Amino acid sequence: MNKLLFFALIFGLTSNAQTTLFSENFETGGTSFTLNTSDSGGATSGSNLWVVNNAYAGGNGSLICLGFPFNYSIQSTPNQPGGITASPNSSYLHILSQEALNDNIHSSSYMSADGICFLPESNFSKMAAAISTTGYTNVSIDFWWLCAGSANAFGELYYSIDGGNTWVLNNTNFNNQSSWVQTSISNPVWDNQADLRFAFRFVNNTASTAADPVFSIDDIIVLGETPLGNHDFNKQSNTINLSPNPSHDFIKISGLKQIENYTIYNVLGMETHKGTISNNEKIDIQNLTNGFYFIKFKNKRIIKFIKK
């Protein structure tokens, strides 16, 4: 089942109004993102780099490999559809080959890793500041993207809920897409977080084939729903207690007024367990691997816990 449809089914489509928690269209430079960081092994310099510009024209250039000159050609980046702000040639976030930059070509392109002259690397760009989703449910990130790439050259989406200290891979294999397309992604872990951040990574592994345009992104929007006011949401969430936390064998839920349905998710938003529980009942977590988890109750209350 399509992941987006799956989340829509389990949480339900409601008439609650959506609130824009974050937006970036890069028309003023994209300062809400920090480019080319070392997070998750990202290269701060090398064959490719993240840039923000409104360059779409391709061109021809040359490079030196093992002492021999080679000519190359870069196709133009496709124009954007009308749904993108300031289309058809708005400013956007994208990967740019250092060789192309040297030849004054600034459109979306990359130098494929051949393992000889150009080694595998990745490039990471992240939000510079946190988004608060406290009191919000059904949080999603929407953005436009394209990436032809290859099976070994693709984009990824990451998130962090601890101030950017730890980045979690949420989606991979953004590739095989040569024209602009809009994507919406949800994860229940993103609900009710004091510090939520997103990041994009371009992975460039050794490959025998390559295709431009490469990973390019525009019109990023983070949305959330408010089924309860922030005060009411926090007040009701605080009536339920989970202990011990962290825990190795079991967690006990107290403060329930009635039997509740619950679902446990890992940090990737994957369901690991579900059932019903009454007040002061224990849930066995011995089979869970160590890490962060979220227990979500039917009335949308969410509690984070650690399995150790």
N, C-alpha and C positions, 0 to 999 in steps of 0.2 A: 504494500500500500504506500502511496506517496506520503512522505513524512509530513508535509504541510497539511495534507488532508487528515492524516492521523491525529495531529494535535488539534485540528478543528473539531474532530469528532469527540475526542475525550474531554475537552474542556467546554465544548458547546459554542455555538455562534450566538452571541447576545446582541442586544440593541444598545449596549453601553457605548457612550461616545468615546472615540479614541482621542488621546492627547499626544501631541508631538513633543517628545522628550529631548530630541536632538535632531539637528539637520545640518547638512553640509553639501553645498553644490559647487564648491571650489572657485566660485566667481570672484571671491576676494582673496584668493591665495591659499585657502585650505589650511589656515594656521591652527585649526582644531586637531590636526594630525601632525605627529612627529615622524619624519621620514628617515628611512635607512638606519634603523636602530639595530643593536646587537641581540635583541630579545630572540629567543628560540633559535639561536645560532645564526641570526641574520648577518649578512656582510655589510659593513659600513663603507666599504669601497670594493671595487672589483669590476667584473665585466658588465654589470647592469646596475641600475639604480632607479629608485622611485623619484618621480618628478611631478609637478603640477604645472600644466601649461595648456594652451589651446591650439597646439600644433597638430595638423592632420596630414600634411603633405609628405609623401614618401620621397625617395631619391636614390641616388647611386653613390657608392663610395668604394674605398679599398682599404685593405688591412695587410699586415705582415704576420705570417705564421711560419715558424722554423726558418726564417730568413727569406721566405718567398712571398711575393705580393699576390693577393687574391682580390678580385673584384666582387662586390655584392650589390644586391638591389633590395630596397625596402618598399613595399607597397604602401599606399596611403591608408590611413586609418579611416574606416567607414564613417560617414556622417551619422549624426545622432537623430533619432526619431523625435517627433514633436512633443512627446511626453517628458523630455528632459529639459530642465531650465536652460534657457539661452541657446537651445539647439539651433542649427545643426552642428555648429562648431564651437561649443562652449568649452570652458576650462575643465579639465578632468585630471584625476589621479591615475598615473600609469607607469609602467616599466619602460625604461629607455636604455638602449645599448650604449655603452661608453664609446664604442667605435663609431656608432652613428652620430653621437654628440660631437666627436672629434671632426666629423665631416659635415657638421652643421645641419644634420637631419634630426628633428626633435619630436617626431611622431612616435606612436606606440611601436616599439621594436625591442628585440632582445638578441644577445649573442648566445647561441646554443652551446652548451657544454659538450665538447668533443673528447674531453679527457686528455688532450695533448696540448693544444694552445690555450684552450679555455676550460677551466676546471669547474666542477659542479659547485653551486653556491645557492643560497636563498637570500631573499630580500624582504625585510619586515618593516611595516609602518603601522603605527598605533595611535589611538586617540590620546591627546595630550592631557585631557582632564576627564574626570569621572562623570557618569550620568547617575542620578538617583532615581531608582524605580520604586522607592518606598511607597506602599499603598496602591501600586499598579499591578494588574494582572494581564495575562496574554500579551506580554511584551514581545515585540518583533522588530527586526531590522530589515528595511527594504532598501535596495540599491539597484542601479543599472550597471551592467558589466559586459565585457566581451573578453575572450581569450582563445585564440586558435591554438597556439602552442603545440603540444604533442602529448603522448602518454606519459612522458617523463618531464614535461614542463607545464605547470598548472598553478592555479591560484588556490588559496585557502583562506577561511575565515576563522579567527580566534576570538576568545573573550576572556576577561579576567574579572573576578569578583573580590580580589584582595589588593586593590591598589596598583595593579600591574606587576606584582611580584611573581605571580604564576599565570601563565597563559595556557588556555585549554583549547585544543583543536575542536571546532564544532562542525565545519564542513570542508571537504577537500575536493579535488578534481574539478575545479572551475576551468574547463578547457573545451576544445572542440566546438567553440562558439565564435564565429567570425563576424557576427553582427550584434548590435546592442540588444540586450534582453533585460527585463526587470525581474528581480527575484525577491521573494518575501520569506523570511526564515524566523521561526519561533522556537523557544526553548523555555520550559517552565522554570528552569534554574534562574532565568533572568528576572523573574517576578520578585518584587519586594526586596531589592538589593540597594544598599546604601552607596555602593561603589561598583558600578558596572562600566566596563570599557570594552571596545571592540578593536580588532586589528586585522590587517590583511598581510598575507605572506605569499610571495612568488617563489616556487620551488623549481630549480633548474638543474635537473640531474642529467647525467651523460646520455645522449641520444644521437641517433644517426639521421633523424629528420627534425625539421623545425618549421614553424609557420607563424608569420606575423598576421594580424596584430596580436600583441601579447596582453597580459592581464591589465585591464583598464577599468576604472570604477568612476561612477558619478552619481549625483543626487542621492546621498545616503540619508535615510530618515529612520529614526527609532521611535516607535509608537507604543503606547500602553493604554489599558482600559482602567477605569476607576469604578468598580462595582460598589465600593464603599468609600466614604471619605477617608483621608489619611488617618485622622484621629480614631475613627471607628475601627478601621482596619487593624491598627496597632493595638487598640484596646482589646479587641476580640482575640487577636493572635496571642496576646499575653496571658489570656485565661487558660491556655493550654501549656503544660510543661512536659518536657522530654528529659529523661534522665536514665542512666548516667550519660554524660556527653563530654568527652569521647567515651565510646564503649566498645568492648570486644565481643560479648556474647549476646546481649539483648538490650533493647531500649524499652522503657516503661512510659506510657502516656497517662498523664493525670490532668484533671480539670475538665474532663468531658462531661457534658450534661446529658448525653444520650449516646447510643451506639453510632459510630461514625464509619463511613467508607474512607479508605486511605490508599494512596499509591506512593511508592518509593521510587525516586529517580536518581541516577548517577549524574555526574557533572556534564555529561554529554546529552542529557535530556532523555536517556533511554530508561524505560520502565524496568525495574528489577524485581519488584514484588508488589502485590496489592491484596487487600482483604478488608475485613471489618474489625473494629476494635471497640471495647467498652472502657469505662474509666478504670485506671490503675492496671490495665492489662499489659502484658509484655509482648514484644515482637522479637522473634529470634532473628539475629543478623549475623550468625556465625558463618554463613555461606557467602557473605559479601566480601569482596576484596577490600583492602584497606583504602581509605580515601574519604572524600566529602560526599554526602548524600543529602537529599531533600525529601521530606515526607509531606505530601500534599493531601489535605482533607477535602471532602466533597464540597464544603462551603468555601473553598479556595484559600483556607489558611495554610501557610507553608512554614515549616521549621527545618533549619539546617542542622545536620549532625555529622559526626566523624566516626567512622569505623576504624579501629586501630588493631 
